[in-house]
Amino acid sequence: MAKSSDDTRDASLRVSKKMRDSLKAAAAVAGRPLYDVTNEAINNYLAMVKAGGARKAKK
């Protein structure tokens, strides 16, 4: 079972790295501080989840 949890962890790290790279790129293109872009992305995500957007996206 350790293999499965390692695979899940590796996949999670790859997704996190992709997200971090995307946020860095967005900040660079917009000429804004990374933390501003990151906070904005988090707030947008939370607003989408609160509005039920996550359920709609899965369908």
Helices and strands as residue ranges (DSSP letters): H 2-30, H 34-50, H 53-58
